[in-house]
């Protein structure tokens, strides 16, 4: 495909030797291979001739060097052979506790929530970076880019928004905008997202519930009617936009396009506005160590910047033929010094 070749040419890819990649994940049994982007990346890595390992994030740890061992950050690494069957998608060919220094690159792909254990994992991965390990996305960048709040840096692209736990401020915003979306800052997959009209008789209890009686900060955004045409997930790889996005269209009676909430994903070529937003954000985020980012765009507005475990690669390839997972591995090869 011409788009694929053009995209990968910009990434300066091309593998000349086998690399060892460790994917830090949730338990393998929880992954749904028929739609999981991490699985797509692992398959692409093996197709490119590289060794694939999986490390359950819960096994990450650190040990002081000495007494006959190298020390440093380690994890229980499962050596995998990938299979095409989505219901029986890998074979474990070995497992051992290994230092992260044993790998050419480590990919942090654990799903949120961004809780204390996730935060601890970023601290450990940052220590691994200090030991010379290549980690993507960079742990410091993961900590510094809240997937909801990161849009505040690019406010000229975002819809009318307020972030607060003050019930008076939130009530005033609803009165002003008349039709708004309310969401927690730590949600994913459409969880706990509410659409509230100014005259909604439940608005008080919704605000009280989401804010935990004013003790938890939430985000309120003006409702964008363009959601009926899809909440577009646009992937940025090494600062460059994938030419196809996935428009997640809400099911009848819903305001959430998230696939986890029953939305339908439709691959679309990027619009001019999509490219404008992606081209503005891509180089900035990549410079900070965010090799893979998923930005969400509704109509002409940026609504979220996803950095933990962006997805939609499988659906984009199935519908457009563009192999985003393969393009990501090409970018990873370049980051590891292959040309």
Secondary structure, 3 states (H helix, E strand, C coil): CHHHHHHHHHHCCCCCCCCEEEEEECCHHHCCCCCCHHHHHHHHHHHCCCEEEEEEHHHCEEECCECCECCEEEEEEEEEEECCCCCCCEEEEEEEEEEHHHCCEEEECCCCCCCHHHHHHHHHHHHHHHCCCCEECCHHHHHHCCCCHHHHHHHHHECCEEEECCHHHHHHHHHHHCEEEEEECCCCCCCCCEEEECCCCCHHHHHHHHCCCCCCCEEEEECCHHHHHCEEEEEEECCEECCEEEEEECCCCCCCCCHHHCCEEEEEECCHHHHHHHHHHHHHHHHCCCCEEEEEEECCEEEEEECCCCCCHHHHHHHHCCCHHHHHHHHHHHHCCCC
